[in-house]
Amino acid sequence: MQAQVPVLARLRGASKRFGPRVALDGIDLDIPGGQALALLGANGAGKTTAVSLLLGLLRPECGLVEVFGRPPGDLAAKRGVGVMLQSAGVPEHAKVAELLALTRSYYPNPRPTTECVTLAGLEGLLDRRYGQLSGGQQRRVQFALALCGRPRLLFLDEPSTGLDVGARTALWRAVRHLVTEGVGVLLTTHYLEEAESLADQVVVLGRGKIIASGSIAEVRARVAQRQVRCSSVLEPATIAAWPEVREVRRQEGRVEIVTDAAEDLVRRLLTADATLSELEVRRASLAEAFVEITRDDAVSGGTAVNESPNGSEREAA
């Protein structure tokens, strides 16, 4: 019998309004241990509000919010949570070693400094002042600080913003390691590649409601869209006139076609071009599925939001 996965935090029927605007509309959300859950949505979809409820920064108008079976503001609950937000408020004059020592002092059983340094890739930075670090180095320090208390539940808000490719890969590797240790991770990101790489489950919000959820494969499978690539003598303008075709372009000598009717399109291509070769058909990526699933929000303009100076979402009252 498969062991039941513990739920570390949950929302049940959680709703939140800012004046006349509904930011969350009765959503249910579970964050299990040993899994990474990506919370996705356009600006104003409700991501920031959901995270703020789980962190105890906001209270719902109705519904239940629990972290480790307790109210999120409970001290015992807070000690089990690590948080990496976009707006960190870290003292710029402090050295990295001092920041780690101070943060570790808040917890009865902190993670060893050497582990924090290794997981976050801070080698050679301990004697540097935080304000003298690059943006990417500061993000790595913020990640290390989120790990100091050995959190069972980790909130990562746009964690790889400002990181180069190597640092981003190292961070993803560290997150996967933490998940194997049983840590539950809630990830919000605009990098759909990041969600596709890290998430076991995806929840897509739209105008305060959950509009899609499941594994990466399940969310991708909701979209009929396929991409067909081939080498063909046919002109893109000719293919674009076919009813099965949504988009077409020629790139690097090959034709790339987006379609909702891949089988019909392939038959038409083979009939029209006997020399056609290198035919490939692939399912929509998570990024393409996300665009399609949230298309109604994009068309309607979504919900009004204000943008904070660092580019993060701040849902308007």
Buried (B, 14 or more C-beta within 10 A) or exposed (E): EEEEBEBBBBBBEBBBBBEEBBBBBBBBBBBBBBBBBBBBBBBBBBBBBBBBBBBBEBEBEEBEBBBBEBEBEBEEBBBBBBBBBBEBEBEEEBBBBBBBBEBBEEBEEBBEBEBBBBBBBBEEBBEBBBEEBEEBBBBBBBBBBBBBBBBBBBBBBBBBBBBEEEBBEBBBEBBEEBBEEBBBBBBBBBBBBBBBBBBBBBBBBBBBBBBBBBEBEEBBEBBEBBBBBBEBEBEBEBBEEBEBBEEBEEEEEBBBBBBBBBEEBBEBBEEBBEEBEEEEBEBBBBBBBBBBBBEEBEEEEBBEBEEEEEEBBBBBE
